[in-house]
Amino acid sequence: MMDVPKANQSQTPSQPWAGQNGWSPASPQGAHYNPLLSFQHLSLGSPSDQRTCVGHQQASSQGCQSDNTTYPYNTHHSPPCAGDAEQSGKQINPDARVSLMVSASSHERILPPCSLPLTNEGTQPRPPFQMHFYSPYSPYQTASPAFQPPYVHQESLNGPQSPHLKHLPISSPSFGQCVGQSPQFSPQPSFNKEAPDTHYHASPTLQQHPGRTSKEFVTNTAVQDGSFSPQSPNSESRYGLDPELLPSAVKVMADDRSEWEGKVFVSKPFSCVPPLATTSCAIEDRGSASPLAIRSMSYSVPCDGQTALLSRLPLGALVTPLTEQNAGEKPLTVIKESERVMSCGWCGASMCPAMGWQDCGQRFYCPFCGKLSEVPWQHYQPTKGVEGVRVDKDKRPELSMGSYEILSPQKGEPAALLLAIDVSASALRGGHLEFTTQQILTLLTSLRREDGVDLTDIRVGLMTYDSKIHLYDLSPALSRPHMLVITETEELQLPVREGLLVTLKDCIDGIDSVLQLIPQFGPESDDSDGVPIELPVKAGLAVLQALNCPGKLLLFHTAPLIEMAHANSSSGFFGSNKPKSIFQPPESAISLANQCVGQGCGVHLFLLSQQDVGGAWPGHIPYLTGGALYTYSHLEGELDRERFSTDLKRIVDTNTGYKAELRIFVSKDLRVSGCYGLFIPGPSPDQVTMATLDGFTTLAVELAHSRPVDETRGVSLQAVLSYSTQTGERRTRVHTLTLRCSRHLEDTFRQYQAQTLLTFYSKKIHCAVLERPLQELREELQTEVTQALASYRKHCCSMSVSAGQLVLPQYLRALPVYINSLRKSEVLLPGLRSSVHSRLQQRCQVLNMDTRSTSTHFYPLLLPLPLSGDNSTSPNPEKTLRCCAASLEPSGLYLVHAPLTLLLWVGTQVPSSTLVELFNTSCFSSLPSGETKLPVLDNPLSINIRSLIHTLNSQAPCARKLWVVKQGDTCEEALQRHLVEDKSPNGGASYADFLYHLHVNSVRFLQ
């Protein structure tokens, strides 16, 4: 873990990344300096005492630069005057600023920041803090008087604390109650957050009690509107920070929704920062790609490499090439290849609005290679105006649109759907073959004409397997299907080709007869040794190769999983003497996945039995081919069967691109230095080949400077995706994004978005886990963010801020909580109950997520649910709460929504009438716990909540289980993993503690 070393223990700085994808060294060099020592002699008085020195502050204050907007300080919350200490200014820029003002305490020690070496300096006084959070979007400020945190021992940031904090029960009678101790609260004045020019004081006092250990304390929280709200000790800061006063990701998303709700974002060259990915907003294409297709790291690119390195933040973009348009937007324009204006003859970049026209339209300038190309007479049109715009610009999508599609005259074979069913002894004994075959038949017979495509024209193939392969000739000329048995599995030779893939409408009767007979098969051999998953993949790939067509291979597997029989024992992970990461796929899986990519074969694997797969995890081939892995527990329960049916239908209905080739073009002064996602890396990072992809598939592209960029031309980025459709059409989708450039580092910082950075970091780190230790990656991630904040503090703030002030760029206020959630996620910081299977699968799922799903995965939506069926209290997915235990009240219902998880938390004090309306029971103890399904009841509350769950499930990339978590139940640990602002069960630091260390490290880095 990326934690604080023990006392008297040194820490060696991490080595930078090798090659061109380098990360910065872990820690600043030089003498170790504590930025808080200069405040040892500060004396913080009451608010009335602080007001006595306002005049002195205003006389000596200076303001930070802002985007033509200034926000005056509230003098009632100005930092106190003390000697020659630096003062805050009268004006602030649109940046979130948190002031951590400290005073001396001679009986405590300074806890060094995480990831920095400790010095053996003996006991030092550790001051408490006063926090001020200035929001650029609200006319009020918040402040809390100084308070004294308890003494804490030197521990790692993610290490265990006291016994009652190590496993924090959310369901304790009082969230602030310690072991063997009754809660104590001190009344606080209420405040109104909506009233302008209102200031309030929240005083969470951490009281030390005689006769108890130094770590046992009682929290007193601010009481809003006169009511007491117990707060979980899990969200408390070890340094006395009030979590409620920290920058909130929920507020950032709410502010963005209020700004863009009901409006249209016009995407044009050199446009401003777009709405967040979590904000539903109509988008109009006026010459630049939609942020749904390409979302840049920063919408103001540094002009030179030195400025880019100075920011310490990555330069690049997130590309979702096959993204779908929002509801109500115009569909993507499709043009014929023969009618489009030619592409660049030098680099191959497609025509786009970023091209510049010269010589009255006879030549055009390509920003991606910097060369001029002649225009053939067939495509010539004159230009007009000073800017040299072609007269037919508005009539041609390639000249006026940021995104469009090109239809090629060449047409290949249509994609096929190949079904492979396990009929080994384990599958026959399992008793679920009948249900599986019924669901397959129901799906095939329910396909109808959708979006102008007759899905009954899709070609379908069927095979079964155990230790041998059974193919079926489904030719309509035959009276009944013929089974073809292949016993030689080392080198597969197909006995026939015709009849293996037949149009669905011509073979539905034959498939029906075969599916009805499969459950009646008798076991031909004992499969106690297992069945290698590569066997049916090779057989399905051979069928597609023989008929020269792409397709989806759906495997329904039950037998124990083993590696290929001909492979020696050293090919597996546990049998190899070479050090490896548990995330590395075996060589055999990579080789077979490469063959699938070349053919355009996407593998989807359904594991119908719960089993410990160990090192032979079967998901490598599916995920590397654009498919996925779906696991069930013998399909015994109704919930598993419903999820199986949903997953099966979604795979067939999803719009998919086959044999996809993605090329990235960037302005000639930049280069593509890295590409991260769920694919097999090729020789060049700007070219990616994939077997299949869908509208969720997102890649992170990293850029680097080759030479300084021309500020007047800006920077252009183009993603060109060539793929085949379900019907065999060959199409090319073009997305072009044009960005402004700036020589000022401040402009670059203020054009970043926290959600975009989170998605980029998650993809880059999840790719790096194949080769790098997890602890090293966590340390470098924190160091990157620390150095970025230090750089912004040093180069972008025009005033001399005090060491106690945390300064964040406007759109990066939520970055610390996102980064902390990524650091302590299950993949990077596994807990005791994290299996290798779940970590491998979650890594692949995160690598494939788009920006919206990634941000919701690492910061789930915590939705309060109504307690009655009144329409005025219908659940609203936009009214979310902070992800911490303090947001949960025993009298409430809450829904935790993440792309892979859906939890319903029920408090012990929920009214019995609510339980009756929602669960059809009035007793809390009799509620179902764990995976469940809400009963279908005819009342407004049940209808509204089930409708909300259905809506959220339709937005998720995969079918999810609904878990009911009762307060006080053993399955509450599943909820604690998703309360990312709290200290997690696996030892991850709370948001408040991480923000403290992030701030101290950034200030320390500048000394």
N, C-alpha and C positions, 0 to 999 in steps of 0.2 A: 504494500500500500504506500501511497505517497504521503507519508506522515513525518512527524517530528522525530528525529533520532533521540535515543535516550541520552541522559546526561553523560558528559565526558566521552561522547562518541562522535567521531567525525563522519562527514558525508561527502563522498566523492562526487563532483559534478558529473552529470550524465554527458555522454558523448553526443555530438550533433548527429543528425541523420546523415547517412551516407548518400552520395550522389547529389542530384539536383533537387530532390524533395527534402531539403534539410529543415530540421527544427533547431531552435536555438538552444544553446547550453542551458543547463538547469538553473544555475544560481549566479548572481553577480559576484565578481571577484573583489578582493580588497578586504579592508577591515570591517568587522561586523558592527553595525551601528544600529542602535535602537531609536527609532524616530520619536518615541514617546518620552524619552528621558528629559527632553527640553521642557516638559511640562510638569516636572516634579514639584515645582513650587507654586503651581496655580492653585488658587483657592476659589472654589465655585460656591457662590452664595445662592440665595433664593432669587426668584424672578424679580423681586423688587430691588434687590441689591444689584442685579445685572443692569437694570434700567438707569442706574446712576451714572454709568459711563458711556451712554449712547453718544453724547456729544463728542467725546474723545474718539470714539470709533468712526463716526461719520467724518471727522476731520482728517483721519489718516487712511481712509479706505480708498480702494481702487476697484474698478469693475473689470470683469472678464468680457471679452468680445462676444457678441451674440449676432444672430442673424437678424439684425435690425430690430431686435426685440429685447427689452430689458425688463426685469422683474425686481422691484424694490424689496429690500429686506424688511421684515417686520421688526421694528426696534425692540419690541418686547421679547424677542427671541434672539437678540444679538449675542454673540459669544462674550463672556465676561472679559473685562480688562485686567491684565495682570502683568505688570512690568513691561518688558520689551517684547512680549509675545506678539506674533503676527496676528493681524486683525482681518476679519472677513470684509468684503466689499459691500457697497450699497447696491450694486447691480449684479445680476447673474445672467449667464447665457442660458439657452434652452438645454441645459445639461442637468441631469439629476445629481444633486450634491448632498452627501451625507456627512455631517460634521461629527467627529468623535472627539469631544473635548474631554481632557483627562486631568486629574489632580493626584496629589501624592498620597500614598498610604505606606507607612513605614513598616507595616507588619506583613506585607505580601511580596510575592516575587513576580517578576516579569516572565510571562510564558512566551518563549520565543515563537516566531512565526513558523508555520509548517514549511518543509522543504528547504529550510536554511540551516546551516550548521550551528550547533550550540557552542557557546564559549563558556569556559569554566570560570565564571566571574563571581561565583558565590551568590548570596541572596541580594536581590534588588527589589526596590519597592515597585509594585504593580498598581497603577492608578485605575480607578473606575472611569466610566465614560459618560459623557453627555451627548446625546445624538440629536442632530437636526437633519431633517429630510426636506429639501426644497424641491417641490415639483414644478416644472415649467407650465403645467397645464391647469393649475389651481391657484386661486388668489390667496390661499392661506398657507401657512407653514406650521409644522409641528415641532414640538420640542419637549424634552423631558429633563427635569432637573437631575443633577448628578446623583448617582446612587452607588452603593458600595457592594460589589459582587463578593461572593464568599471566596475563601481561600481554596485553591485547587492545586493539586500536585501537577508536576510536569508529566504530561502524557502526550501521546501522538494525537494528531488531529482526528483521526478515525478510530483511535483506540478506545477501549472500554473505560467507562467512568465508574461511578459508584455502583454497588450491586443492584440498587433499585432503578438505575438508569440503563443498565446493560440490556435488560429485556423489559421494555416499557409497555405495560398493559394499557391500552387505550381505554379499556373498560373499567378502570379504577373508579371508585365512588366519586372521587374528586380528582381532576386532572392535576391539580397542584399539590396533592397530598403525598407526602413521603411515607416510607415504611415506618409504621409505628408512630405516626404523627398526624394530628388532626389539622385540617386546613385552617389558615388564618388569612383574613382579608382586611385591607385597610380601605375604607370608602374613598372614592375619588370623584371629583366633579364630572358631570356629564358634559358632552359637547355636541355641537351640530356640525357635521362635516360639510353640509351643503351651503351653509351660510357664508357669504363672502366676508373677507377680512376678519374671520374668526380664528382665534388662536387658543390652543388648549395645552394642557400639561398632563402627560401620562407618566405616573411615577411608580414603576414596578420595583419595589424595594426587596432586595434579597436579604432576609434577616438571618443572622447567625444565632443559633440557640445554644445555651450552655448545656453541657452534658451530652452533646451529640458530636458525631464526627464532623470534620470540617466540610465534608461534601454534602451533608444532608441540610437541605434548606427548604423554605416554603416560599412560593412565588405569590406576589400580590399584583394582580393585573389591573390595567385600566378598565373601569366600568363604563360602558357606553349606555346612554339613556337611562341611567339609574339602575340598571340591572347588572348582576354579577355574572360573569362568564368564566368558569374555571378553565384554566389553561394547562395543557399537558406539559410536564417537565421535559418531555422529549423535544419540544421546540424551543426550550430555554437556551440562551447563550451561556457558555461557561465564563464569559467575560462581561455579563450584565447587559448585553444589547437587547433592546426590546424588539422582538421579531415583527411586531405590527408597524414599526417605523422604518423598516427596510424597504427598498424598492420592490414593488410587487409586479410579478409577471401578469397576474390577473388584471391589474389596473392598466397595464400597458396594452393588453388585448382589448379591454373595454374602451379605452381612449381611441384606439384605432378603429374599432367598430363604430363608435359615435361620429368619428370624422368622415368615414366613407360609406356609412349605411345609406342606402337609397341613392347613391351617387354613381357616376361612371368614371373609371380611371382611363384616361386617354394615354395609350402607350405610343409614344412618338420618339423620334431620335432626340437624344439629350434630355429625356424626361426626368422627372424627379423620382424620389423614392416611392415605390408602389405600396399599396396596402399590404398588411401582413398576410401570410399564407393562411392564417386562421380566420381571416375576415372574408366573408362572402361579398363579393363586389362585382358589378358588371364591368367588363373590360372592352375597350374599343381600340382596334388595331389601326393606327395611323402611321405606319412606317417602321414600327419597332415591335419585336415579338412580345407576346403576352408574358407577364411574370409567371404564369402557369407553365410555360414552356421553357423559358430561360430566366433565371433569377440571379442577378449579379451579386457578388459579395459586397461591393461598394459601387454606387452609381456615380462616383467621381474618382476616376483612376489616377493615381500619381503619375506625373509626367516622366519620372526617371526612377531607376532601380533603387537609388539611395533613399529617396523619400518613401518608397514602398517598404524597404527594409526597416526604416525608422518607425513605421507604424506598428511593426511586430504582428500584424494581422495578415491572414492569407489574401491573396489576390486571385480571383477566379469566378466561377459561376456554377450554378446547379442547373442541370439540363434534364428535362422530362420530355423527350422528343415526341412521344405518342400520346401526349396529354389530350384530354377531351375538353371541348368548349363548355363553359358554364351554361346552365339552362337559360334560354331566352336570348343567347348570343347567336350571331350569324355563324353558320357552319364554315369550315375552312374552305377557301376557294380552291378548286381543282382546275388545272389547265393542261392541255395536251402538250406533249413534248415537242411536237412539230410546230406549234404556234408560239412557243415561248421565245423570249430574247435569249440569245446564246449566253453561255457561261464564260468565265475567264479561260482563255486558251492556255494560260501559263500555269496556274495553280489548280484550276478546276473548280473554284468557288462559284456558287450559283448566283445568278443575277439578283440584286436586291437594291433597296433605296440608298444604300451606302456607296454604291458605285457613282463615280463622278464623270460627267460627259464633257467632251472637248471637241473642238473643230466642228461646231454646229451638229454634233451628234454622230460624227464619223468614227470617233474613237471613244473608249471609256477607260477610266482609271480604276484599277482594282486596289482597294485598301488592304487586301490580305497579302498581296505579293508586291505591290507598289509598281506594277508595270501597266503599260497601255496595250489595249487590244483593238484591232480593227473590227468594225461592225459590218457584216455581210449586207449586200444590197437588199436581200429579202427582209431583213429586220431593221433597216434604216428608217429613222424618223428625225426630222429636224428638232432643234432645241429652241427655247424661247426664254427671254428674260436675262437678267444679269447672272443668275445662278446657273443658267444652262440646263433647264429642266426640259425633258422631252415633251412634245405636245401631246403624246398619247399616254402620259403617266397615269392619269386617272382611269384609263381603260385597261391597263395591264396590271394584274396583281403583283407580278415580280418587280415592278417599278414603284409601287405605292404601298404594298403590304409587308409587314414584318414576318408573316407566316403564310405559306401557301403550299400546295401540293402539285406535283408534276406526274401526270399519268403517262406511263411508257407504253408504246405500241406492242412491245413484247409481252407475251402472256405465258406464264409457266403452268405447271400442274397445280390444281387446287389442293389445299391442305386436307389431310385425312385425319380421322379420329380412330385410333387403334386402342382396343381394350384388351388388357391381359389380366386374367383371373387365376389366382393361386388355387390349385385343387389338390394340394398335398394332404397328407394324413392330418396335419394340424388344422388345416382349413376345414376339412370334412368333419373333424371332431368338434370344431368350434361352434357349429350350429347357426352361423350367420350367413352362410353362402346363399341361402334362399332369399333372405332380405336383400343382400347385395345385388343379386341378379334381378330381383323385382324392381329395385330402384334404377338399375341401368336400363331396363326395358321401359319403365315409366318415363324416364328422361328422353329416350330415343323416340318414343311414340308421341311425345308432347311437343316436339320441335315443329314450329310453324313459321310462316313467312314473317320475317322481322327486318325492318329497315330496307325493304326492297330486295332482300336476299332470301331465296328459298333454302332454308337450312336442311330440307329433306334431300337436297342435291349433294350434301356432303358425303364423301366416301368414308365408309366405316369398315373396320376389320376387327376380327375377334380371334383370340387365342387363349389357351389355358396352359398351365405348366406346373410341374412338380420338379422332379430331377430330369425330366424330358420336356420337350416343347410340343404342344399340340396345336397345329394350325387348322383353320376351317376354310374350305372352299365354299364361298357363298354365292356362286354364280347362279343367276335366276334360271338358267337353262336346265339346272339339275333339279330333280324331283325333291331332293332334300340335301342339306349340307353334308360334305364329306370331311372327315377328320384325317389330317395328315400328321403322323407322329415322327418327330425328329429325335433320334436317340444319340446321334453324334453331335455333341454340343461344343466340342473344342473348335471345330471349323464348320460353322453353320452353312448348309447348302439347301436352298429352297427347292422342293420338288416341283412346284408349279409357281406361276406368277399371277396368271389370270384367276380371278375369283377371290384373291386374298383381300383386296380392297374393292368394295362394290358400293354404288350409290345407295343411300339409305332407303329411298322409296322402293328400290328394287330388291332389297334383301331383308326388309324388316320381318317378314314372315320366317325366313330361315334363322335369323338371329333369335327370334322368339322361341323357336323350337329348341335351339341349342341352350339358351339360358334356362329353359325349364328342365332340361336334362342334367345340367351341371350339378345341382345339389344331390342328384342320385348317383353320382360317380362313386366307385369304390376305390379305396386307397391301393395304389399299385406297389408302393414300397414304403418303408419306414423312413421318415424324414427327421429322426431325432437329431441328426447331425446338422440340420438346417438346409436352407436353399439359398444359394448366392443370388443377391438381387441383380448382379450384372447379367445373369443368364437371360431373363426376359427382356432386359434392355437391349442386349445384343440381338435378340431375335426380332424385336420390334424395329430396331434400326435396320436390320437386314431387309425387312419387308419394305420399308420406306425407300431404301436405296435401290432395291430391285425395280420399283415402279417410279423412281426418280421424282419423289414428291416430298414436301415437308409435312409436318403434322404434330399432333399431340398424342403422346403415349401415356395412357392411364393404367397404372399398375395397382391391383388390389391384392395386397400381400398379407399373409398370416403366419407362415412358417418362421422359425428362428432364423436370424440373419447371420450369415457367415461371409467370409471373403471367397473369392474364386478358388476353386479346388486346385487349379494348376499353379496358383501363386504360392511361392514359398513363404514360410512363416515370417521372414524378415521384412516382407512388404508391408505388414501391418504396423500400426503405431506402437503398440505395446511390445511387439516382437523385434523392434529395431534398436540397435545399439546407438544410432545417431541421435543426438538431442533434437527434439522436435517440439513444436507447439501443438497443443491438443486440437487447435483449429485447423491444422494443415491437413488437406485431403491426401489420401494415398495416391501414388503414381498411377495405379490402375484406374482410379476414378477420374483423374484428370485426362488420361488418354482416351477413355471412353466418352467423357463429356466433350472432348474436342471433336470426336467423330460425329456426335450428335449436333454440335454447333455447325459443322460443315454441311450437314443434311437439313438443318432447320427443324430438328426434332426436340420438342420440349417435353420433359418427363415430369409427370405428376404422380407421386407415390402415396397411396393410402395404406397406412399400417393399421390393420384391423384388430391387432392384439397388442396389449400393453406389455412391453418387454424391455429389459435392460440391454441396450445395444452395445454398450461399452465402446471400444475403439472402432468397431465396425459400424459407425453411424451411417445410415443409408441416405442421408440428405444431401451429400455432396453433389452427386450427379443431378438430382432434380433442380437444385438451386442454381447450379452452374449452367443449366440449359434454359433458364427462364421459368421453370416449373416451381413446385413447392412440395413440402412434406406435410401430410395430414395424419395425425395419430388419434386413435380411438381405443376405448377399453372394451374390446370384444363386441361392440355394438349391442350391448345387453339392455341398456336403458333407453327410454324414449328420447332423452336429450341428446345422446350420442347419435341416435338415428336421425333426428332432425338436423343436426349439424352436418352429418354425412350427406344428406340429401341437398342441403344448401350449398355445401362446398362443390358437390358434383355438378349441380346446375350452373353455379357461377363460373366454373372452369369452361364449360361449353359456351356460355353466353358472352364471356368476356371478349371484347375486341382485341385481337392479337395480331402482331406483326411477326412474320416468319422470315428466316434467313436475313436478319437485319445487319446492316453495316452502317456505322455512325462515324462521320468525319467531322472534326472540329477545325474551323478556320478562325484565325485571329489576326489582328492587324500586324503588319510586317515588323513592327518594332517590338512585338511581344512573341512569346512562344508558349506552347503547352508543355508544362513541366511534369504534369502528373494527372492521372485520371483514376477515380476511385468509385467502385460500385461492385455489383454482383455479376462478374463476368471473368473469363479467363484472359489475363493480360496478354497483349500482343507485343510485337517488337517496338511499336511506336505508341506513345500515350495519346496521340491525336486521332488514332484509328481504333475503333472497337468493333468486334464482331460478336453477335449474339444469335443463339438459336431462335429464341422467341422473346418478345417483350410486350408489355401492356401499358395502359395509361398511367400506372403507378410507378413504373420503372424509372428511377432517377439516378443520374450519375453526377459526381462532383468533379469539376475540371479545375485544375490549378494552373495559374499562369505566372510567368516571370518575364522581366524586361530583358531584351537583347540590346537595346539602345534607347536613348530618350525618345519619348513620344511627342509628336507635333500637337501642341495644345489646341491649335485651331481646327484640326481635322477630327480630334477625338479618337476613340477606340471602337472598333467594330468586332463583334463576335458572331460567328455563324455556325449553326449545327445542321448538318445535312444527313438525314436518315433515309437510306434506301431499304425497302422491305417488300415482302409479298403479302397480299391480303389472303383472306380465307378462300376467295374464288380464284386465286392465282394471278391477280393483277399485280404488276410490278409498279410501285409508286415511290416517289422521292419527296419527302417532306422537308421543307427549308424553313429554318427559324433564324432571324438576324436581329441582333440587339446592338444599338449604337449608344455609346456612353460618352459623357463629357470627360475632359481631363483637367487637372488642376496641379499647380505647383505648390499649393498650400496644403500642408498635412491636415490642418483642421477641417478642410472641405472633405477630405477622404474619410476621416473618422466619422463625420456626421452623416455620411451616406451609407454606413453599415447598418445591418439589422441583426438583432440577437438570434432570431429563429434561423436565419440563413447561415450564420456562423455555426450554430449548433449542428445543423444538418451537415455542413462541410466537415467539421471536426469529427462527428460521429462516423462518417463514412471513411475518412482518412485513418482514424485510429482503428476502426474495425477491420480495415485492410492490413494495417500494420501489425495486428496481433498474430498474424501468421509467422512473423519473424522476430518480433520484439517482446521482451518481458513486459507483463502488465504493469508492474510497479514503475518501470522506466517510462512507460507511456503516460501514466497518470501524472508523474512528476513533470514531464515535459509539457503536458497540456496545461497544468497550472502555471508553469513558468511562462508559456506563451501569453496567457491572459494577463499575468502579473506584469510582464514587460510591456504589454500593450497599454495597460492603464498607466504605467509609469511614463511611457512615451507621451501619452495624451496629456498627462499632468505637466510634463516638462515643456512640451513644444506647442501646446494648443491653448494654454490658459495664460492670458496676458497679465494676470495679477499674481502676486506671491501668496499662495494659499498656505494655510498652516498645515502641519503634519497630521493634525487630527481630522482633516477634511478629506472625504472620499469624493472624487470628482469622476463622473461617468458621462460619456457622450449621450446625446438625447435618445437615440434609438438602441442603445446598448444597456439601458438600465436593468433589463432582465437577464443580461448575459451571465452574471455570477451565479444565479440560481440554476440556470440551464447547465452551465459547466459543472457545477457541483453534482447535479443529478446525473450527468454523463459519467463523471469520475466514479460514482458509487453505484453505477448500474450493475446488473447481474453479470454481464459479460466481463467488465473490467474489474469488479470487486465482488467476487462471488461469496455468498454466505454458506453456512454449514449445510443448508438444505438445497443448494443449487447443484443440480446434477449436470454432468457433462453434456448429456442429451439436450437439456433445455438451453444451456449456454450456446451450444453450436447452432441450434435452431434460431434463437433470438438474434444471434449475430447476423445470420443470413437475412432474417426478416428486416432488421434495421438497415442493412446495406441496400435493400430494395425500396425503402420507403421514400415518399416525396416529402417536401418540406412541412406540409400541414400534418401529416401523420407522425413525422419525427418529433416535432415540437409537442404534440399531444402525447406521444409515447414517453418523453422524458419529463413532461410536466402535465400529468393527466388533468382532465376537467373534473372538478368536484362540484356537483350540481345539487343544490338543496331541492327536495321534493315537497310538494304540498301535503298537508295532513288531512285535507278534506277535498271533496269533489267539486267545490265551487269553481266555476269557470274563470273567475278573476284570479285564482291562484294556480292556474295551470302551469306545469313545469316549463321553464324557459331554458333551453340549452345555452343561452348567452349570459345568464346570470350565474356566474361561477364564483366559487370561493377559493381562498388560498389553500394550497395543498399542505395542510398541517393539522395535527390533532386538535389544536385550539379552535378550528372551525367546526368541529363536531360537537353537538349538544346532545345529551341523553334523550331529549324529547323530540328529536328530529329524525328524518329519513334523508339519506344522501346517496347519490349515484356517482360512482367513480368511473369515468369514461376514458379509456385509452384504446389505441388501435388493436391491441391484443388482449385486452382485459375489460370486463364489465362487472363491477361490484355494486351491490346494494347493501348499505350499512343501515342497520336498524338499532336505534337506541333503546335502552331499557325503559324509558319513560314515555314512549310513544303511546298515545291514547288507544284504548282497546277498540274504539270505533274505527280508527284508521286501520288497525290490524284486521278487523273483520272485512272492511271494504277492499283491502288489498290482498290479504292472504286467506280469507275465509276462516279465520280463527281469532278468538279474543284473548288467548293466553300467549304471553311472550315466550314462555319456556317450550311451548309446543310448535314454535315456528320451525320450518325446515332450515337447515344450515348447510352451507356448501353449495355445490352445483344444483340448481333447481330451475323450475319454470313457473312463472306466475300463473295462478289459475285465471281462467277466463270468466270474469264476473261482470254482470250488467249493472255497473254503477259508474258515475263520472270519474272517480279517482282511479279505478282500475283501468278504465278505457284510456285516460290521459297518459298514465305512466307506461302502459303497454305500447301505446302509440309512440311515445318518446323513445322507448327502447328499440322499437322497430326502425324509427328514423335514424338513430345512431348506428344501428347495425348495418343499415344500407350504405352508410358512409365508410364503414370499416373495410379494409382490404381482404379480410377473411371472416368466416363465421366464428362467433365467440360464444363462450359459455357465460351464463348469468350466475354469479355467485352471490348468495345471500350471506352476509356477515353480521352476526348478532353481537351486540356489545357484550364483552365478557366471554366470548366463545374462543375456542382454540384456533380457529381459522382467521383470527384477527391479524395474524402475522402477514397474511396475504394483502391486507389493507395497509399495514405499516410500510410495506415495500413501496407503495405508491404515494405515500405522504412525503414527498421529496424535500420539503422544507424542514422536516424533522430529522433527527439522528436515526438512521435506518437500522434495522435489526442486524445487518451484516457488519456494522461498525462504521458506516459512512457518516461523515460529519454533518451536522445541521447546517442549514443555510446561513444562520447568523454567525456561527463559528467560522465557516469557510470565508464569508465576506470579511470578517475581521482579519484573518490571516492574509487574505488577498490584498487588503488595503495596507497592512503593515509591511508586507513584502514589497509592494510597489513603491512605498515611500523609502524603504530601506535600500531598494535598488538604486535610487537616485543619489544616495549619500556617498 
